[in-house]
């Protein structure tokens, strides 16, 4: 548990042991994390990639806030954020890929993590 509390992804938060324990229990329950015994301690591992987690959370947000539609989320992000020229080029590439006749059946390409 100490490794979890000290991990850089904790965002520098000073979480109580019991708070982290509760969070991990909920993530295990939801299937995002697995736990295995290692001696007297437990090892926690993610069961989904960051992209899968972000996708699931965005789908959930779209369902709760936008009646299941993704477009309002996308438009808000595009209008409220600043993007580098490289990121804008990536958007254009994605849009071009969607215009291809076989785009509906193509597997999505892995993007850089958040």
C-alpha positions in Angstrom: 0.0 0.0 0.0 2.9 2.3 0.7 4.0 2.0 -3.0 0.5 3.1 -4.0 0.6 6.1 -1.7 4.1 7.1 -2.9 3.4 6.6 -6.6 3.9 9.7 -8.8 0.3 9.2 -10.2 -1.0 10.0 -6.7 -0.5 13.6 -7.8 1.4 14.6 -4.7 -1.8 14.1 -2.6 -1.2 13.2 1.0 -3.9 10.4 1.1 -4.7 8.6 4.3 -4.0 4.9 4.2 -7.7 4.0 4.7 -8.7 6.4 1.9 -6.3 4.7 -0.6 -7.5 1.3 0.7 -11.1 2.2 0.0 -10.3 3.6 -3.4 -8.4 0.4 -4.4 -11.3 -1.8 -3.1 -13.7 0.2 -5.3 -11.4 -0.1 -8.3 -11.1 -3.9 -7.8 -14.9 -4.1 -7.5 -15.3 -2.3 -10.8 -12.7 -4.5 -12.5 -10.1 -1.7 -13.1 -7.5 -3.2 -10.7 -6.5 -6.7 -9.6 -4.9 -7.7 -6.3 -2.6 -10.7 -5.5 -1.0 -11.7 -2.3 2.8 -11.4 -2.2 4.1 -12.6 1.2 2.4 -10.4 3.8 1.6 -7.6 1.3 -0.7 -7.3 -1.7 0.4 -6.3 -5.2 -2.1 -4.2 -7.2 -2.1 -4.1 -11.0 -4.2 -2.3 -13.5 -6.5 -4.6 -15.6 -7.3 -2.0 -18.2 -5.1 0.5 -20.2 -5.2 4.2 -19.6 -6.9 4.6 -22.9 -9.6 2.0 -22.0 -10.2 3.7 -18.7 -10.5 7.2 -20.3 -12.9 5.8 -22.9 -15.0 4.2 -20.2 -15.1 7.3 -18.1 -16.0 9.5 -21.1 -18.8 7.1 -22.1 -20.1 7.3 -18.5 -19.9 11.1 -18.5 -21.6 11.3 -21.9 -24.4 9.1 -20.5 -24.9 11.0 -17.3 -24.5 14.6 -18.6 -25.2 14.5 -22.4 -27.9 11.9 -22.9 -25.3 9.5 -24.2 -24.0 11.8 -26.9 -20.3 12.4 -27.2 -20.4 15.4 -29.5 -21.1 18.0 -26.7 -18.1 16.7 -24.7 -15.8 16.8 -27.8 -16.9 20.3 -28.8 -16.4 21.6 -25.3 -13.0 20.1 -25.1 -12.0 21.5 -28.5 -13.3 25.0 -27.7 -11.9 25.3 -24.2 -8.4 23.8 -24.6 -5.3 24.9 -26.4 -3.7 22.5 -28.9 -0.2 22.3 -30.4 0.2 22.2 -34.2 1.1 18.5 -33.9 -2.1 17.8 -32.0 -4.2 19.7 -34.6 -2.5 17.6 -37.3 -3.4 14.5 -35.4 -7.1 15.7 -35.3 -7.0 16.2 -39.0 -5.5 12.7 -39.6 -8.2 11.2 -37.4 -11.0 13.0 -39.3 -9.4 11.9 -42.6 -9.4 8.3 -41.4 -13.1 8.5 -40.5 -13.8 9.7 -44.1 -12.3 6.5 -45.5 -15.0 3.9 -46.7 -13.6 1.1 -44.5 -13.1 3.4 -41.4 -16.1 1.9 -39.6 -14.6 -1.5 -39.5 -11.0 -0.5 -39.0 -9.4 -1.0 -35.5 -8.6 2.3 -33.7 -5.0 3.2 -33.6 -3.2 3.5 -30.3 -2.8 7.2 -29.4 -0.4 8.7 -26.9 -1.5 8.2 -23.3 -3.1 11.1 -21.5 
